[in-house]
Amino acid sequence: GEEPAQGVEPEPTAQYEGSVADPLVQLYAQVVQGRRTGVSLSASLKVPLVEPGAFGTGEWDASLAVSLSQFVGSATMLGLDVSYWRLGDLPELDLQDTVTGTASVGQAFGRSWTASLSVSGGRSAIAGYDGPWWAGLLVGRSFGRGIWGLTATLGLTDGAPDFTVGLVWRARLG
């Protein structure tokens, strides 16, 4: 390889940090389940276990959401979700509540595997900044009373994390 010119600093390489986020607990109810169309409601609570910083406010955050799903064919589903988040404030920064929307397309593979692609965006939690937009992928496997899976997102704007990875576990209560 070539040596840098005398007195010229090489360009810095990209650096990434990892962090653990607060856990999220969600209650979900299927309100309408037709042959091809479904409507659901959910309430989520982010439990403040992580110290305030990159992925935690140290406060309780709560959301309400409504989801609409429409099957196209026997194994493809289109989805539209809208959620409202009431956010706790950081010690040095007041956060504004957010509204987020997601459009998704999901596909079943056999009886137990599913995958979905989504695009999400919404209002920034920090006044004066552009809202975050990101693309997501979820791969899941159904089991008798729920689903487990892996999710990943890729930030599309500066307001969204560059990349996230998460584990999903859902279990039916009744």
Phi and psi in degrees as a GROMACS rama.xvg file:
@    title "Ramachandran Plot"
@    xaxis  label "Phi"
@    yaxis  label "Psi"
@TYPE xy
-82.7932  144.394  GLU-2
-84.79  143.567  GLU-3
-65.5763  149.863  PRO-4
-61.023  149.127  ALA-5
-56.05  127.764  GLN-6
82.9835  2.4084  GLY-7
-106.948  125.35  VAL-8
-78.464  138.79  GLU-9
-67.145  153.631  PRO-10
-66.597  140.978  GLU-11
-67.9824  149.521  PRO-12
-87.7577  157.66  THR-13
-65.9273  142.019  ALA-14
-126.527  141.147  GLN-15
-126.308  147.478  TYR-16
-115.474  148.997  GLU-17
-111.106  157.419  GLY-18
-155.696  152.869  SER-19
-96.8978  134.833  VAL-20
-97.4314  164.287  ALA-21
-61.8505  145.198  ASP-22
-71.1505  153.316  PRO-23
-119.685  128.309  LEU-24
-111.31  133.349  VAL-25
-132.786  136.087  GLN-26
-105.281  134.537  LEU-27
-131.413  136.455  TYR-28
-134.574  129.774  ALA-29
-84.0492  111.159  GLN-30
-85.872  -41.353  VAL-31
-129.872  129.474  VAL-32
-134.292  92.8272  GLN-33
-88.8654  -174.789  GLY-34
-63.1484  -38.3346  ARG-35
-123.1  -15.5472  ARG-36
-121.572  140.815  THR-37
-135.969  147.493  GLY-38
-129.952  131.329  VAL-39
-133.397  157.608  SER-40
-122.503  147.863  LEU-41
-144.434  153.698  SER-42
-128.619  131.566  ALA-43
-123.529  150.635  SER-44
-136.279  124.004  LEU-45
-94.7671  119.96  LYS-46
-87.0061  123.543  VAL-47
-79.4323  79.427  PRO-48
-98.0813  -22.9957  LEU-49
-91.5374  141.183  VAL-50
-60.8424  150.026  GLU-51
-54.0419  137.31  PRO-52
165.845  -138.812  GLY-53
-59.0034  -43.0886  ALA-54
-127.571  22.0771  PHE-55
-150.223  143.596  GLY-56
-98.555  -14.4892  THR-57
79.5892  3.94299  GLY-58
-122.079  162.072  GLU-59
-75.0388  135.186  TRP-60
-118.347  144.622  ASP-61
-137.935  149.9  ALA-62
-140.8  157.567  SER-63
-125.492  140.879  LEU-64
-143.369  152.073  ALA-65
-126.503  139.584  VAL-66
-130.325  139.509  SER-67
-121.273  131.575  LEU-68
-128.844  144.697  SER-69
-136.894  121.698  GLN-70
-79.5189  137.187  PHE-71
-121.532  109.297  VAL-72
78.557  -164.741  GLY-73
-92.1384  -17.3492  SER-74
-131.898  4.96866  ALA-75
-116.353  134.495  THR-76
-127.232  135.583  MET-77
-102.759  141.365  LEU-78
-135.083  151.825  GLY-79
-139.384  124.705  LEU-80
-127.071  142.58  ASP-81
-132.913  131.799  VAL-82
-133.77  149.732  SER-83
-116.055  127.441  TYR-84
-113.856  128.751  TRP-85
-98.1432  113.007  ARG-86
-102.164  140.305  LEU-87
-75.5999  155.166  GLY-88
-90.0943  148.543  ASP-89
-75.2476  157.251  LEU-90
-55.743  -36.09  PRO-91
-107.794  7.23586  GLU-92
-150.949  125.572  LEU-93
-80.7899  130.387  ASP-94
-104.035  139.964  LEU-95
-91.2422  149.185  GLN-96
-64.0218  154.875  ASP-97
-122.958  157.459  THR-98
-123.494  131.251  VAL-99
-128.88  141.364  THR-100
-122  148.621  GLY-101
-137.557  133.17  THR-102
-113.479  134.471  ALA-103
-141.874  158.777  SER-104
-132.216  128.954  VAL-105
-121.412  153.772  GLY-106
-137.555  132.188  GLN-107
-88.7361  141.075  ALA-108
-123.802  103.346  PHE-109
72.9254  -154.732  GLY-110
-90.4956  -19.3651  ARG-111
-127.355  -10.5315  SER-112
-105.079  140.147  TRP-113
-137.902  156.205  THR-114
-143.413  146.654  ALA-115
-142.776  147.219  SER-116
-113.161  143.246  LEU-117
-145.027  159.487  SER-118
-129.272  130.561  VAL-119
-130.551  153.778  SER-120
-167.075  165.317  GLY-121
-178.143  -166.59  GLY-122
-79.3369  137.092  ARG-123
-67.1508  144.778  SER-124
-75.8354  -13.3121  ALA-125
-112.263  118.79  ILE-126
-56.7505  138.297  ALA-127
89.7659  -3.50835  GLY-128
-109.884  148.923  TYR-129
-63.7084  147.893  ASP-130
-69.2299  152.047  GLY-131
-78.1848  143.985  PRO-132
-132.265  138.811  TRP-133
-150.148  158.126  TRP-134
-109.071  145.312  ALA-135
-133.349  157.217  GLY-136
-134.006  133.436  LEU-137
-128.058  128.503  LEU-138
-120.142  125.747  VAL-139
-136.696  161.042  GLY-140
-130.717  126.927  ARG-141
-79.066  148.339  SER-142
-134.575  177.541  PHE-143
-44.1064  -43.5698  GLY-144
-122.615  21.1217  ARG-145
173.058  -149.127  GLY-146
-149.502  148.67  ILE-147
-129.241  152.638  TRP-148
-168.893  -178.741  GLY-149
-125.835  135.438  LEU-150
-126.112  147.823  THR-151
-142.713  146.254  ALA-152
-129.295  156.322  THR-153
-127.66  120.866  LEU-154
-67.4311  135.23  GLY-155
-104.465  -16.4006  LEU-156
-132.786  168.397  THR-157
-64.1396  -24.3666  ASP-158
-77.6807  -5.82939  GLY-159
-110.108  150.745  ALA-160
-58.3049  145.271  PRO-161
-57.8141  -42.0353  ASP-162
-158.359  136.926  PHE-163
-133.766  155.68  THR-164
-135.804  138.602  VAL-165
-146.034  158.459  GLY-166
-104.918  140.401  LEU-167
-120.618  132.802  VAL-168
-139.777  120.17  TRP-169
-123.047  134.665  ARG-170
-130.523  136.005  ALA-171
-74.0518  136.155  ARG-172
-87.0403  -25.1458  LEU-173
